[in-house]
């Protein structure tokens, strides 16, 4: 078994089957977000020229890869699955050291990646088309899915194993070649994943990895040899990508932000709802697009629930993600600290009542990291902190008179990723499910997560261009070719 990238290692781009330095002489140092004295990795700050070389490599490799029978492509993905599975604990440790989430959360992410691979690799035997009834005698009509070509994949730091896997796997199974541009904040996990593909025998040029920030991403969007770009990140950046891509009608898939509500009704099981909101709001330090950022609580249970929430949130153990018993790790970097702090200040100015938290943590175990205290604020729906994605451990609590108002409050933001409700009343469950404006709906469970074979994505400002994960994702990574064959004897 070969080694994964080491802590503090200088990682390289992977282009045309070889590990290469960037054309630039710029390097980005990444430190442990829980302890800034620990160097995690040094990665190249690559240029557009690097990305262009990766695209050219992927273009050359595409014809041969697309010609490989899909079940054979699936077998390679199953080998990659086993490679990851054999190293799941080591990969989880790298994830925690460079991103900051707790080890149990990191292990859960690696396990989710394995589950996604299991489903997607099997799709090599399910890439089927459709036979259509003919309107004419002697004509056979059918459709088949074909590959898009080169897929540019731009992935974030908050799920640096799961999201690259759930983009690369369907792209590859469909016969596309790939250029992966991960976040500069999580270089080790990206390198580990691509190293795994190299070791299981992915053909030269089929998978390419380019580190860096904006320059490689711009090249992927502008390069005419790229047939599709899948991006996960902020809504602001996603809209900028959409504007840039419009000039050449680039096929886009954008998985963007969220301001996800959890509705808690009077008939609720308090303990169940409390567990759900704590996991949803504060798990992964609130740094996920599906985080519960608004708790909309019916008036009859509001005070009781709020008291229980404050008690539970105050007892959360905060620290380095690899420390035993820790429930919340650090924010990812200093920019995250500044951004969350700015939202807190705006919340105070708007008249929000902070019940717990509201600031950066200090003390010997926190001073070298980016730790922010779990925060609960009583807010009204019009406040900026209750409208915008904070991306930190911050929960706005809003009072509602009844279910109708709760749904109205839930829907009054520009996002529509996921939503949750806690109630014992099945009629209210269906009313919520029918009227809520969200791409994913949860009942008596947190707003986070989803199955590895079910579509993932949102509506409104939360998503564009089709769902990820599951079988529906193949609509993005393929084009439909319709064939008409006149099989009558020719004179």
SEKEDREN-63522 format. One record per residue (C-alpha): x, y, z. Coordinates in Angstrom, 2 decimals. Layout:
N
X;Y;Z
...
END
This chain:
491
0.00;0.00;0.00
1.53;3.30;-1.06
1.66;6.35;1.15
-0.82;9.19;1.02
0.48;12.76;0.86
2.25;13.61;4.09
1.49;16.47;6.48
3.56;19.46;5.39
4.23;18.00;1.93
4.77;20.08;-1.18
2.11;18.85;-3.58
2.16;19.16;-7.37
-0.27;19.42;-10.25
-1.14;16.19;-12.09
-1.21;16.78;-15.85
-1.07;14.19;-18.63
-0.24;11.39;-16.23
2.68;13.17;-14.51
3.14;15.21;-11.33
4.35;18.66;-12.36
5.27;22.00;-10.86
3.31;25.05;-11.99
4.43;27.42;-14.70
4.44;30.07;-11.97
6.89;30.27;-9.09
4.11;31.09;-6.63
3.21;28.71;-3.82
0.42;28.75;-1.24
1.07;27.54;2.30
-1.82;25.91;4.13
-1.79;25.70;7.92
-3.95;23.70;10.31
-7.03;25.84;11.08
-6.97;24.52;14.65
-3.28;25.40;15.14
-1.65;27.89;12.81
1.82;26.78;13.91
1.39;23.50;11.98
2.10;23.55;8.25
-0.30;21.20;6.47
0.77;21.55;2.84
2.40;23.75;0.23
0.60;23.85;-3.12
1.29;25.64;-6.41
-0.65;28.78;-7.19
-1.15;27.71;-10.78
-1.76;29.83;-13.84
-4.16;29.73;-16.77
-1.31;28.17;-18.77
-1.23;25.22;-16.34
-4.99;24.77;-16.67
-4.76;25.02;-20.46
-2.16;22.24;-20.48
-4.48;20.11;-18.36
-7.40;20.75;-20.73
-5.24;19.86;-23.72
-4.21;16.61;-22.02
-7.84;15.77;-21.23
-8.88;16.56;-24.83
-6.28;14.16;-26.24
-7.37;11.41;-23.88
-11.10;11.80;-24.44
-11.58;9.73;-27.57
-9.89;6.64;-26.13
-11.62;6.93;-22.76
-15.07;7.43;-24.31
-14.48;4.39;-26.52
-13.80;2.16;-23.53
-16.93;0.11;-22.69
-18.81;1.75;-19.82
-18.68;-1.42;-17.64
-14.87;-1.31;-17.91
-14.87;2.31;-16.79
-17.04;1.19;-13.90
-14.51;-1.47;-12.90
-11.85;1.21;-12.57
-14.13;3.22;-10.30
-14.75;0.14;-8.15
-10.96;-0.22;-7.81
-10.81;3.44;-6.76
-13.54;2.73;-4.19
-11.49;-0.07;-2.67
-8.37;2.11;-2.67
-10.20;4.80;-0.69
-11.84;2.27;1.62
-8.47;0.76;2.56
-7.23;4.23;3.55
-10.38;5.76;4.98
-8.92;6.56;8.41
-5.75;8.10;6.98
-7.75;10.20;4.49
-10.08;11.33;7.27
-7.07;12.43;9.31
-5.76;14.52;6.39
-9.22;16.02;5.97
-9.41;17.06;9.63
-5.93;18.56;9.62
-6.48;20.74;6.56
-10.21;21.58;6.82
-10.81;21.46;10.58
-13.91;19.29;10.99
-13.96;16.63;13.69
-12.60;13.17;12.99
-16.05;11.54;13.21
-17.34;14.07;10.68
-14.35;13.41;8.42
-14.84;9.65;8.64
-18.50;10.19;7.79
-17.53;12.20;4.73
-15.14;9.52;3.50
-17.83;6.88;4.03
-20.29;8.98;2.03
-17.74;9.19;-0.78
-17.45;5.41;-0.81
-21.23;5.06;-0.93
-21.45;7.50;-3.85
-18.75;5.59;-5.69
-20.58;2.31;-5.12
-23.70;3.69;-6.75
-21.96;5.54;-9.56
-19.52;2.80;-10.57
-22.49;0.47;-11.03
-23.98;2.92;-13.52
-21.45;1.65;-16.04
-24.01;-1.10;-16.70
-27.01;1.24;-16.66
-26.10;3.89;-19.24
-29.03;3.12;-21.47
-31.04;5.07;-23.99
-34.60;4.86;-25.24
-36.26;3.16;-28.21
-39.06;5.25;-29.73
-42.01;4.05;-31.80
-41.48;4.91;-35.43
-43.79;7.20;-37.36
-42.73;5.53;-40.62
-42.48;1.95;-41.80
-38.98;0.54;-41.89
-37.38;3.13;-39.61
-35.80;2.30;-36.25
-35.51;5.26;-33.84
-33.54;5.31;-30.61
-31.50;7.65;-28.38
-28.20;7.08;-26.60
-26.30;9.13;-24.00
-22.94;10.39;-25.21
-20.10;12.05;-23.33
-19.77;15.83;-23.18
-15.99;15.80;-23.63
-13.77;17.55;-21.09
-15.43;18.32;-17.76
-14.01;21.12;-15.63
-14.73;20.49;-11.95
-14.33;23.34;-9.44
-14.71;22.09;-5.88
-14.88;23.77;-2.44
-12.96;23.25;0.79
-15.81;22.28;3.11
-16.31;18.75;1.70
-12.94;18.19;0.01
-13.36;14.42;-0.38
-17.07;13.90;-1.01
-17.63;16.68;-3.54
-14.66;15.88;-5.83
-15.76;12.24;-5.75
-19.37;13.00;-6.56
-18.29;15.15;-9.50
-15.45;13.01;-10.87
-17.24;9.67;-10.64
-20.27;10.46;-12.86
-18.13;12.50;-15.24
-15.79;9.55;-15.74
-18.46;6.85;-15.94
-20.15;8.85;-18.72
-16.94;8.79;-20.76
-15.76;12.33;-20.07
-12.21;13.28;-19.17
-11.65;15.56;-16.19
-9.74;18.60;-15.00
-10.19;19.02;-11.24
-9.55;22.44;-9.68
-9.91;22.05;-5.90
-9.92;24.79;-3.27
-6.47;26.09;-2.31
-7.45;25.43;1.31
-7.60;21.64;0.91
-4.72;20.48;-1.27
-3.83;17.21;0.47
-7.17;15.46;0.10
-7.41;16.40;-3.59
-3.92;15.03;-4.15
-4.80;11.84;-2.30
-7.88;11.21;-4.44
-6.04;11.72;-7.71
-3.11;9.62;-6.49
-5.61;6.84;-5.93
-6.91;7.09;-9.48
-3.34;7.01;-10.78
-2.57;3.88;-8.78
-5.65;1.96;-9.92
-4.65;2.55;-13.54
-6.63;5.49;-14.88
-5.30;6.06;-18.43
-2.92;8.93;-19.07
-4.66;12.29;-19.39
-8.11;11.11;-18.34
-7.87;12.80;-14.93
-5.92;16.01;-14.36
-5.46;18.08;-11.20
-4.58;21.77;-11.17
-4.15;23.67;-7.91
-4.66;27.41;-7.59
-7.33;30.01;-7.09
-9.06;32.08;-9.76
-6.73;31.78;-12.76
-7.21;28.03;-13.43
-10.96;28.38;-12.86
-11.20;31.20;-15.41
-9.35;29.06;-17.95
-11.77;26.17;-17.45
-14.69;28.50;-18.13
-13.13;30.22;-21.15
-11.36;27.31;-22.83
-13.39;26.16;-25.86
-12.21;22.56;-25.40
-14.09;22.31;-22.08
-17.58;20.98;-22.69
-19.05;21.38;-19.22
-18.17;22.96;-15.87
-19.53;21.84;-12.51
-19.01;24.28;-9.65
-19.84;24.13;-5.94
-19.43;27.31;-3.93
-20.99;30.65;-3.10
-23.95;32.05;-4.98
-21.99;35.23;-5.74
-19.20;33.29;-7.45
-21.67;30.98;-9.18
-23.48;33.92;-10.77
-20.16;35.35;-11.95
-19.35;32.00;-13.57
-22.76;31.91;-15.24
-22.24;35.38;-16.70
-18.80;34.45;-18.01
-20.01;31.14;-19.43
-22.99;32.63;-21.23
-20.82;33.98;-24.04
-20.10;30.49;-25.35
-23.19;28.67;-24.06
-21.07;26.49;-21.77
-22.98;23.69;-20.08
-23.06;24.56;-16.37
-23.98;22.88;-13.11
-23.92;25.23;-10.11
-24.49;24.04;-6.54
-24.65;27.21;-4.48
-25.62;28.62;-1.10
-28.48;28.09;1.31
-30.36;29.74;4.15
-32.06;26.62;5.33
-35.05;26.69;7.69
-36.13;24.18;10.31
-39.77;24.57;11.34
-40.59;23.36;14.85
-44.30;23.00;15.65
-46.17;22.86;18.95
-46.66;19.09;18.87
-42.94;18.45;18.53
-40.81;15.87;20.30
-38.52;18.44;21.97
-35.55;16.12;22.38
-35.68;14.97;18.75
-35.98;18.52;17.43
-33.24;19.75;19.73
-30.86;17.08;18.50
-31.72;17.94;14.91
-31.15;21.65;15.24
-27.84;21.25;17.07
-26.51;18.84;14.44
-27.91;20.94;11.61
-26.76;24.35;12.85
-23.45;23.58;14.52
-22.18;20.36;12.91
-19.20;20.98;10.61
-19.01;24.35;12.42
-21.97;25.49;10.31
-19.75;25.45;7.21
-21.99;23.61;4.79
-24.56;24.76;2.29
-27.22;22.56;3.91
-26.64;23.87;7.45
-29.72;24.79;9.47
-29.36;28.55;9.81
-32.94;29.44;10.79
-35.11;27.79;13.43
-38.71;28.91;12.93
-40.56;27.92;16.09
-44.31;27.92;16.67
-45.34;30.20;19.54
-46.73;27.51;21.83
-43.39;25.74;22.20
-41.07;28.68;21.54
-39.93;29.48;25.09
-39.51;25.85;26.13
-37.55;25.01;23.02
-35.35;28.10;23.27
-34.44;27.35;26.89
-33.48;23.78;25.99
-31.50;24.96;22.96
-29.45;27.47;24.96
-28.63;24.84;27.57
-27.58;22.29;24.96
-25.59;24.71;22.78
-23.77;26.07;25.80
-22.50;22.58;26.59
-21.00;21.88;23.16
-17.32;20.91;23.38
-15.17;22.94;21.04
-11.59;22.21;20.03
-9.23;20.68;17.50
-11.06;18.16;15.34
-8.71;15.31;16.22
-9.19;15.76;20.00
-11.44;13.14;21.68
-15.00;14.24;22.46
-14.86;17.47;20.46
-18.18;18.31;18.77
-17.17;21.45;16.85
-13.86;22.29;15.25
-12.54;25.63;14.01
-13.64;27.80;11.13
-11.53;27.22;8.05
-9.39;30.39;8.03
-9.08;34.04;9.05
-11.38;35.17;6.22
-14.13;32.97;7.64
-13.61;34.50;11.10
-13.89;38.00;9.63
-16.97;37.17;7.57
-18.89;35.57;10.43
-17.86;38.39;12.79
-19.17;40.96;10.30
-22.55;39.22;10.18
-22.67;39.17;13.97
-22.03;42.91;14.12
-24.75;43.59;11.54
-27.11;41.38;13.55
-26.48;43.48;16.65
-27.02;46.70;14.74
-30.30;45.35;13.35
-31.59;44.68;16.85
-31.06;40.95;17.19
-30.82;39.50;20.69
-27.77;37.29;21.18
-28.53;34.55;23.68
-25.20;32.71;23.56
-21.94;33.06;21.66
-21.33;35.82;19.19
-17.55;35.96;19.06
-14.19;34.39;18.46
-13.00;32.13;21.25
-9.85;32.86;23.22
-7.61;30.98;25.60
-4.57;28.71;25.40
-6.36;25.99;23.41
-7.99;28.44;21.00
-5.55;31.29;20.34
-3.60;29.52;17.57
-6.76;28.54;15.69
-9.95;29.98;14.19
-12.49;28.99;16.81
-15.87;30.71;16.94
-18.42;30.10;19.68
-21.79;28.52;18.80
-24.18;31.43;18.47
-27.95;31.71;18.90
-29.71;34.97;18.05
-33.38;35.88;18.36
-34.14;37.58;15.08
-36.89;38.77;12.81
-37.10;37.48;9.26
-36.17;40.80;7.66
-32.77;41.04;9.34
-29.74;40.50;7.13
-28.46;37.78;9.45
-31.74;35.90;8.88
-31.62;36.41;5.10
-28.00;35.83;4.07
-25.80;32.73;4.28
-23.42;33.20;7.22
-21.45;29.95;6.80
-20.58;29.58;10.45
-22.03;28.24;13.72
-24.79;30.86;13.86
-28.50;30.09;14.27
-31.28;32.66;13.96
-34.40;31.77;15.95
-37.68;33.24;14.71
-41.12;33.01;16.31
-44.14;31.98;14.19
-47.82;32.06;15.12
-48.76;28.93;13.18
-47.73;26.64;10.33
-48.96;29.03;7.63
-46.76;31.83;8.91
-43.86;29.44;9.46
-43.96;28.35;5.81
-44.23;31.97;4.70
-41.17;32.86;6.79
-39.27;29.84;5.52
-39.90;30.82;1.90
-39.07;34.53;2.21
-35.36;34.21;1.37
-33.67;34.06;-2.04
-32.33;30.57;-1.40
-34.07;27.24;-1.77
-31.66;24.42;-1.02
-33.09;22.38;1.83
-35.70;22.65;4.58
-36.85;20.64;7.58
-39.91;20.32;9.81
-40.49;18.66;13.17
-44.07;17.62;13.92
-46.20;14.57;14.76
-49.05;15.62;12.45
-48.90;13.89;9.05
-51.33;16.35;7.46
-49.00;19.22;8.39
-46.07;17.23;7.03
-47.67;17.05;3.58
-48.73;20.68;3.63
-45.14;21.65;4.39
-43.70;19.32;1.75
-46.08;20.69;-0.89
-45.63;24.39;-0.11
-41.99;24.73;0.89
-39.71;26.15;-1.81
-36.65;23.94;-1.53
-34.93;21.26;-3.56
-34.63;18.87;-0.61
-37.13;18.39;2.21
-36.62;16.62;5.54
-39.23;15.62;8.09
-38.29;14.96;11.73
-34.59;15.02;10.78
-31.97;17.74;10.26
-31.78;19.76;7.07
-28.38;18.28;6.22
-27.31;15.25;4.27
-29.02;12.98;1.82
-28.71;9.54;0.34
-25.84;8.65;-1.96
-28.20;7.53;-4.72
-30.74;10.39;-4.46
-30.59;13.77;-6.27
-28.87;16.62;-4.40
-29.48;20.29;-5.16
-31.70;23.31;-4.77
-33.84;25.93;-6.49
-33.85;29.74;-6.65
-30.37;31.09;-5.79
-29.26;27.71;-4.47
-28.74;25.86;-7.71
-28.66;25.90;-11.47
-28.15;23.36;-14.22
-29.39;20.09;-12.77
-28.90;17.94;-9.69
-25.81;16.22;-8.41
-25.51;12.65;-7.06
-27.87;9.81;-7.91
-28.86;8.83;-11.44
-30.21;12.26;-12.39
-26.66;13.66;-12.40
-26.00;11.80;-15.66
-28.25;14.28;-17.46
-25.51;16.86;-16.90
-22.52;14.73;-17.81
-24.06;13.38;-21.02
-25.69;14.66;-24.18
-28.53;12.84;-25.89
-28.02;11.61;-29.44
-31.15;10.55;-31.33
-30.65;8.07;-34.20
-33.02;7.31;-37.11
-32.18;4.21;-39.21
-34.06;3.45;-42.38
-33.64;-0.33;-42.62
-35.79;-0.92;-45.69
-34.01;-2.55;-48.63
-32.39;0.08;-50.78
-32.89;-0.04;-54.55
END
